[in-house]
Amino acid sequence: MASSGRPTSSLASERARARRARSSRRVLHWSGGLLVLAFVFFVGLAVGMALEGNGKTGDQTLVRTLLPTTLSPRETVTVTVSKP
């Protein structure tokens, strides 16, 4: 059945070896891709945090609460006008 004169079991073992090699390359390929993707994600995260932390320029808002007891009441003045 084999045209090269090798026994069939030898061809089957070569095919199995080639299949394992393709499978291991596929796993390495996907693992490497995931590692690159994770690296790019964390580099982007670090750059974003660095940009957010250094951009503290702009207006500053202060909030103060005035208590009613801190204001002194106005003096009451009564004006009487007589008719001439």
Secondary structure, 3 states (H helix, E strand, C coil): CCCCCCCHHHHHHHHHHHHHHHHHHHHHHHHHHHHHHHHHHHHHHHHHHHHHHHCCCCCCCCCCCCCHHHCCCCCCCCCCCCCC
